[in-house]
Structures are given as C-alpha cells and as structure tokens.
Amino acid sequence: MSESSENDFPTPAATTDTEIHGRPAGEPLRKVEEQFERLVAGVRDYAIFLLDANGVVRSWNAGAERIKGYLPVEIIGQHFSRFYPADVRSTGWPQKELALAARDGHFEDEGWRVRKDGSRFWANVVISALYDDAGKVRGYLKITRDLTERKLAEEALRLSEERLRLLVEGVSDYAIFMLDAEGKVATWNTGAERLKGYKADEIIGRHFSNFYPDEARARRWPQQELELATRDGRFEDEGWRLRKDGTRFWANVVITALRDADGKLQGFAKITRDLTERRAAEENLRAAYADLERRVDERTRELADAIRDGRVEDEGWRIRKDGTRFWANVVITALFDEHGRHIGFTKVTRDFTDARRLR
C-alpha cells in the first residue's frame, strides 16, 4: 500500500498496531508529532503542545515558548507538572487532570500556572486525550491560554464591588438599596433598616410602593417614578414616605436606572434621605417670615429679612444717647433652636464714621 501524503494530519485513531490509511503497523507517535508541529509551530497566542501517555512534553510551539518561557530544548522530555505551583503539585492535581481527560476525552480548567522564571500567570487549560483504535491513550493535546489580564480585571472588579457593598451596607444616614426591573426590593442596607424600619428579610422581594402613602399609590406615582428613571436614566423627587410603623417622613429620593452592556434594563438603584427636620425648619422660617410681614416698617423688615436669609447687613446713620450721629455698619443674625424654631437675633454694630469721611 502506498504512503499517504506527508501533509496529511493523522487522527489519533490512525496510530494503531495495524496498518491503517496506508501506514505500516507500529508507526511511531513521533510521525504524528512532526506533522502536528508543522501546523502549530508559528501560533503565538496559545501554548499548544503534545504530551505522551505519561505526561511528558513531546512538542513545543512558539506560543508555549512565549507564555511559559522555556525553549524547546529546555522542556521537551520534561514532565508537564513543572508548570504547576508547588502547592498544586503536592495534591497530585496534574495527574488528576490527565486521568479526567483520559476518562472523558476532554478536560478544561482554569488556575495559576508557573513560568520558567517562577512568575505565575492565570491559565485556561484544555487537555484532549489521543486514543488508538483499541481505546488506549497514546498521548494528550494540551492548549493553554494566558488569561492573567482578564483574571486581574475580574479580581479588581470583584474587590471594587466588595468594597462598595461593605461601604453601602455600613452607611446609616442614607437608605441605599436595589430594585429589580419590576420594582421589587433586591438589597437592603443598614441605613434603609434604620430609616424605614424594615429588616432585610421583611422587605426583600416586596414592591417598593410599600413605602408610599395611599394617595401616592392611588395615582400610580411609584410606577411613574420608575418610568421616568427608565426614560431619562435618573429621577429625583421629594415627598412623604411611610415607615414600617406607619409614621411619615419627608424624603429626598434619587432613582437611577441600571442597564447591561446591551442597554437592557436590569433594575434600579434607589437612595433615600430623611429630610423631615429640614422641612420642618423651612416651614417654621416661612411661618415666622409671614408673621413679620403684617408689620412692614423698616426695622421689622430687616428682622424679617434676617429670618428669611439667616443674616442681613446694612449701613446708615444711627444716634447715640447724647443725640450725636454716627455712621454704622450693622449685621443682624437670626437665632433658631435645635428644632428650627426662631428664638431671637444677634446684632453687631460698628462705628464707620471715620472711614466714611475718608471715602
């Protein structure tokens, strides 16, 4: 029978103990390796090489040299376990990989591997068993990719997400939580528990409209908030919200739509602040200012302006006890108690008469 073309790449089943495809019985595995080497020698992005049935390296391509750092003369004939960290070798994992590949025909894994210089890289490894017609393993094809950059990026993202999770969970002044695309609560932080009164297991999975008064739910305001956030990417509002015990608080709410890389809506991030005290203070200021406006003479107007703005400054002539005049700079500051109620004023007066003469 004639020899086949030397460009033919024999399948693993071609290397048998009988004459197959025109090859003499007992053709050595080296013939397969030589043709294999010609096909993959120039590939640089993948380490592609053959192992014999015992795991000894039988071929070495340019990609293997680039990724692992060994020249062919340094590694061919060596056991492939030298690519594994010592702690992995001690578990017998390289041999287990070959056993799994022999059993299933194919094995894939990711993990740390070691270069010639001792540095580590994160590898995706695929091992395919090569059998003869009798089902006996004649060797293995091993393909390795260096995924270190991807692994480091994933680890950096994981650490960033973990730091963000810990940060968010520890925030007690803001309710920060996630909603799914339908508006159901997906996460719950310490601030949300403190502000709204629900524990995580009491609220996760329930619709966020539970936080809104009946009149807001009746006009579908929670749903409209999500629709506006979906349309514009972000929505901000202030209004009354409900705690678990039914009490109301004045809330500032920011809802941000979350989308995947394809732009598909995944859910929402929701941040809520309790502004009840600020609102009460503003109401007190408005009431105090309105009361002073029944009295419209210049002096009460200054006081009213100080209540409205917190502080008012003016210059003008003032009179001493003896009747003489002086040019005064006057600063009036409104005073409020811890609940925002107006309790009085401070007034600072400076004599600017000499400065006025020099102008």
Secondary structure, DSSP 8 states (H G I E B T S, - for coil): -----TT----GGGSSSS-BTTB-TT--HHHHHHHHHHHHTT--SSEEEEEETTSBB----HHHHHHH---HHHHTTSBGGGGS-HHHHTTTHHHHHHHHHHHHSEEEEEEEEE-TTS-EEEEEEEEEEEE-TTS-EEEEEEEEEE-HHHHHHHHHHHHHHHHHHHHHHH--SSEEEEEETTSBB----HHHHHHH---HHHHTTSBGGGGS-HHHHHTTHHHHHHHHHHHHSEEEEEEEEE-TTS-EEEEEEEEEEEE-TT--EEEEEEEEEE-HHHHHHHHHHHHHHHHHTTS-SHHHHHHHHHHHHSEEEEEEEEE-TTS-EEEEEEEEEEEE-TTS-EEEEEEEEEE-HHHHHH-
